[in-house]
């Protein structure tokens, strides 16, 4: 998917890690690591470019080397719900790959990204040969399932203020800060809404309320958290 801007986009996304730095591969034998180095490929994606689409048959496994990715499900009326955010070191698309099913969500680059790609045949070969790799992926699936169940409850039971506060905390925990209190994530208002299960107008209104209460400061897509304890309290109370 192309960017909405008509201006040409320069692709710049320096690698934050090499394939040997990937935590997933630290359980491999030297021979298996050599196989990965010789068999993997590196794929680059521009901002707003689709990595894989809902309904598509998985071809292999992606490990994010740089950039940020959102994974979203399209709902009624074409409205998106962001179900996961990914950062470097994380692998995506593995649920469909492991289950032998089609992707049930779409992955899109939030900014220029680089990903290491391993074919399905290579991944399955490594899994058959390496029990530690299987355990690593099982643990990752369990952690992701627990987070998804928690979010499914909070997104349906919390009020709008609680959902937005939780969404900002999710962004903080996932991507951290740039300079002490500026979130290292430049999401559109629509993306913020899709992360927090609300309409874009409600997201804009609630962000404005948080600004007036000196909880956050907003400048375009840049969000600064000014009162972290209050934000956490609003999220906790729902």
C-alpha positions as CSV (number, residue, x, y, z in Angstrom):
1,X,0.0,0.0,0.0
2,X,1.5,3.3,-1.0
3,X,1.8,6.3,1.3
4,X,-1.0,8.9,1.0
5,X,1.7,11.6,0.4
6,X,2.5,12.6,-3.1
7,X,6.0,13.4,-2.2
8,X,8.7,10.8,-3.0
9,X,9.8,8.8,0.0
10,X,13.4,8.1,0.6
11,X,14.0,4.7,2.1
12,X,16.3,4.9,5.0
13,X,16.3,2.2,7.7
14,X,19.7,1.3,9.1
15,X,19.8,-2.3,10.4
16,X,19.7,-2.5,14.2
17,X,20.8,-6.1,14.1
18,X,22.3,-8.8,11.9
19,X,20.9,-12.2,11.4
20,X,23.5,-13.6,13.9
21,X,22.1,-11.1,16.5
22,X,18.5,-12.5,16.3
23,X,17.6,-14.0,19.7
24,X,15.5,-16.7,18.0
25,X,18.7,-18.1,16.3
26,X,20.8,-18.3,19.4
27,X,19.6,-21.8,20.1
28,X,20.8,-23.1,16.7
29,X,23.8,-25.3,16.2
30,X,26.8,-23.8,14.2
31,X,25.8,-25.8,11.2
32,X,22.1,-24.6,11.4
33,X,23.3,-21.0,11.9
34,X,25.4,-21.3,8.8
35,X,22.4,-22.7,6.9
36,X,20.3,-19.7,8.0
37,X,23.0,-17.2,6.9
38,X,23.3,-18.8,3.5
39,X,19.5,-19.3,2.9
40,X,17.7,-16.3,4.3
41,X,17.0,-13.2,2.4
42,X,16.6,-9.6,3.4
43,X,13.4,-7.7,2.5
44,X,12.8,-4.0,2.7
45,X,9.5,-2.2,3.1
46,X,8.5,1.5,2.8
47,X,6.3,3.2,5.3
48,X,2.7,2.0,4.9
49,X,3.8,-0.9,2.7
50,X,2.0,-4.3,3.2
51,X,4.3,-7.1,4.4
52,X,1.6,-9.8,4.2
53,X,-2.2,-9.6,3.8
54,X,-5.2,-11.1,5.6
55,X,-6.3,-14.2,3.6
56,X,-2.8,-14.8,2.1
57,X,-1.1,-18.1,2.4
58,X,2.1,-17.8,4.4
59,X,5.4,-18.3,2.5
60,X,7.7,-18.2,5.5
61,X,8.8,-16.4,8.6
62,X,9.7,-12.7,9.0
63,X,12.1,-11.4,11.7
64,X,12.1,-7.7,12.0
65,X,15.6,-6.2,11.8
66,X,14.7,-2.5,11.9
67,X,11.6,-0.3,12.0
68,X,8.1,-0.8,13.4
69,X,5.2,-2.9,12.2
70,X,1.5,-3.0,13.0
71,X,-0.6,-6.1,12.6
72,X,-4.3,-5.4,12.2
73,X,-7.6,-7.2,11.5
74,X,-10.2,-5.7,9.2
75,X,-13.6,-5.7,10.8
76,X,-17.2,-4.6,10.0
77,X,-17.3,-1.8,7.5
78,X,-13.6,-2.0,6.8
79,X,-12.7,-0.6,10.2
80,X,-9.2,-1.8,11.4
81,X,-8.3,-3.2,14.8
82,X,-4.6,-3.3,15.6
83,X,-4.0,-6.6,17.3
84,X,-0.2,-6.4,17.6
85,X,2.7,-4.0,17.3
86,X,6.2,-5.4,16.4
87,X,9.7,-4.1,16.9
88,X,13.2,-5.4,16.0
89,X,13.9,-9.0,17.2
90,X,10.3,-10.0,16.9
91,X,9.1,-12.5,14.4
92,X,5.8,-12.2,12.6
93,X,3.5,-14.3,10.6
94,X,4.4,-17.4,12.5
95,X,0.9,-18.3,13.7
96,X,-0.4,-18.9,10.2
97,X,2.8,-20.7,9.3
98,X,2.7,-23.1,12.2
99,X,-1.0,-23.8,11.9
100,X,-0.9,-24.3,8.1
101,X,-3.6,-21.7,7.7
102,X,-3.9,-18.4,5.9
103,X,-3.1,-15.2,7.6
104,X,-6.0,-13.8,9.6
105,X,-4.5,-10.3,9.9
106,X,-2.5,-7.9,7.8
107,X,1.0,-6.7,8.6
108,X,2.0,-3.2,7.5
109,X,5.2,-1.2,8.0
110,X,4.6,1.8,10.3
111,X,7.9,3.3,9.1
112,X,10.7,2.1,6.7
113,X,11.5,-1.5,7.8
114,X,14.0,-4.3,7.1
115,X,13.1,-7.9,7.8
116,X,14.9,-11.2,7.5
117,X,12.9,-13.8,5.7
118,X,13.1,-17.5,6.0
119,X,11.2,-19.8,3.7
120,X,8.6,-22.2,5.1
121,X,10.8,-25.2,4.1
122,X,13.8,-23.8,6.0
123,X,11.8,-23.1,9.1
124,X,10.2,-26.5,9.2
125,X,13.6,-28.2,8.7
126,X,15.0,-26.2,11.6
127,X,12.0,-27.1,13.8
128,X,12.4,-30.8,13.1
129,X,16.1,-30.7,14.0
130,X,16.1,-28.4,17.0
131,X,13.9,-28.9,20.1
132,X,15.2,-25.7,21.7
133,X,13.9,-23.7,18.8
134,X,10.5,-25.4,19.1
135,X,10.4,-24.5,22.8
136,X,11.4,-20.9,22.1
137,X,8.5,-20.5,19.6
138,X,6.0,-22.2,21.9
139,X,7.0,-19.8,24.7
140,X,6.5,-16.9,22.3
141,X,3.1,-18.1,21.3
142,X,2.1,-18.5,24.9
143,X,3.2,-15.0,25.8
144,X,1.4,-13.5,22.8
145,X,-1.8,-15.5,23.6
146,X,-1.8,-14.2,27.2
147,X,-1.4,-10.6,26.1
148,X,-4.1,-11.0,23.4
149,X,-6.5,-12.4,26.0
150,X,-5.8,-9.5,28.4
151,X,-6.3,-6.9,25.6
152,X,-9.5,-8.6,24.4
153,X,-11.0,-8.1,27.9
154,X,-9.7,-4.5,28.5
155,X,-10.7,-3.3,25.1
156,X,-14.3,-4.3,25.7
157,X,-14.7,-3.5,29.4
158,X,-12.8,-0.2,29.8
159,X,-14.3,3.2,29.1
160,X,-12.8,5.4,26.3
161,X,-10.4,7.2,28.6
162,X,-9.2,3.9,30.1
163,X,-8.7,2.4,26.6
164,X,-6.7,5.4,25.3
165,X,-4.5,5.5,28.5
166,X,-3.8,1.8,28.1
167,X,-3.0,2.3,24.4
168,X,-0.4,5.0,25.2
169,X,1.1,2.7,27.8
170,X,1.3,-0.1,25.3
171,X,3.2,2.2,22.9
172,X,5.5,3.2,25.8
173,X,6.2,-0.4,26.8
174,X,6.7,-1.5,23.2
175,X,8.8,1.3,21.7
176,X,10.0,3.3,24.7
177,X,10.8,7.0,24.8
178,X,13.0,9.2,22.6
179,X,14.1,11.9,25.0
180,X,12.7,10.9,28.4
181,X,9.0,11.4,27.8
182,X,8.4,11.5,24.0
183,X,6.9,8.3,22.7
184,X,9.1,6.6,20.1
185,X,6.1,6.0,17.8
186,X,4.6,8.5,15.4
187,X,1.1,7.0,14.9
188,X,-1.7,8.7,13.0
189,X,-4.9,9.5,15.0
190,X,-6.6,6.7,13.0
191,X,-3.9,4.2,14.1
192,X,-4.2,5.4,17.8
193,X,-8.0,4.9,17.5
194,X,-7.5,1.4,15.9
195,X,-5.1,0.4,18.7
196,X,-7.6,1.5,21.4
197,X,-10.8,0.2,19.8
198,X,-12.5,3.5,19.3
199,X,-13.5,5.9,16.5
200,X,-11.0,8.4,15.3
201,X,-13.2,11.3,16.5
202,X,-13.3,9.8,20.0
203,X,-9.5,9.3,20.0
204,X,-8.9,13.0,18.9
205,X,-11.4,14.2,21.6
206,X,-9.9,12.1,24.4
207,X,-6.3,13.1,23.4
208,X,-7.4,16.7,23.6
209,X,-8.9,16.1,27.1
210,X,-5.6,14.5,28.2
211,X,-3.7,17.6,26.9
212,X,-6.0,20.0,28.8
213,X,-5.4,17.9,32.0
214,X,-1.6,18.1,31.5
215,X,-1.3,14.4,31.2
216,X,0.2,14.5,27.7
217,X,1.4,17.0,25.2
218,X,0.7,16.6,21.5
219,X,2.5,18.1,18.5
220,X,1.3,16.5,15.2
221,X,2.0,12.8,15.6
222,X,4.4,13.3,18.5
223,X,3.1,12.5,21.9
224,X,4.8,13.3,25.2
225,X,3.7,11.7,28.4
226,X,3.8,14.4,31.1
227,X,2.1,12.6,34.0
228,X,2.9,8.9,33.8
229,X,1.3,8.0,37.2
230,X,-2.0,9.7,36.2
231,X,-2.0,7.9,32.9
232,X,-1.4,4.6,34.6
233,X,-4.2,5.3,37.1
234,X,-6.7,6.1,34.3
235,X,-5.8,2.9,32.6
236,X,-6.0,0.8,35.8
237,X,-9.4,2.3,36.8
238,X,-10.7,1.8,33.2
